[in-house]
Amino acid sequence: MKSKTTRRFRDAYAALPTSVQRQARLAYRRFKEKPYPPGLRFKQVHTQKPIYSVRINRQYRAVSIKEGGNFDLVLDRSPRRL
């Protein structure tokens, strides 16, 4: 499986606090090793479109769009409201 980041993702990533950037890198490494580990809560979030979400921490999630076997990470900025 291949994945890539968009410009929008990279800009949003740069705006994250350093601690969240570290957590995002760790989550991405875990995702690359095994895309569906339970701790990442990787799941499809749209019933018809191939839009997926992966957990960074309790407040942040990355959103991706799946095209073929590839995932394009497109957003990683807005914290979830708990």
N, C-alpha and C positions, 0 to 999 in steps of 0.2 A: 504494500500500500504506500502510495506517495502522498505527501501533503506539502502545501506551501502557504505562505502568508501573503496577504494583500498589503498594499500601501496603507490602507485604512487600519489594518491590524497593527502594523509596525508603528504607526503614529500613536495609536491608542496604547500600545505596549510601552512606548517611551514615556507616556504620561503617567503610568502606574507608579505607585510607591515601590522603592527598591525591594522591599520584602515580598511584595506581590509578584514582582518580576521573577524573583528566585523561585517562588512557588509555581509560577507559570512554566518556567523552564523545566522544573522537576516533573510537573504534570505532563508536559509535552514528551519528555524522555520516556515516562511510563506508558504513554499512549503509543509511541513508536515501537516499544518493545511488545506490547500486548494491548490492542485497541479497546478492549472491553473489560478492563479491570474494574471490580465493583467500586473501589474508592473514588474513581473518576466520575462515576455516574453518567457515563456516555450514553446518550439516548436521542432518539429522533423526537423533535419537538413540534413538528408540523405533520398533520395527518396525510397530506398529499404531496408536499414538496420535500426534497431530500435535505432538510435542514436539521442539524444535530447540535447538541449542546454537550459540553464537557466541563466538569467541575475543576476550578482552580483552587478555591478554598470556600469557606461558608458564604462569602459575600460575592465572589467573582466567578464568572463562567465564561468560557470561550464558545463562540458559535461558529459552526462550519457548514459549508454547503458541499455535498458530495456529488461529484460528477464522475461517472464511471466508477473506478476503484480509488479515486483520488479525493482528498479533502482539502478545500481551500478555507483557511481560517480567515474570517472576515471581521470579527468584532471581539474585543476583550477590554471593554472599558467600564460599562455601566454596572455598578454593584447591584446585586439583587437586594430587594427589601425583605427583611426577615419579619 
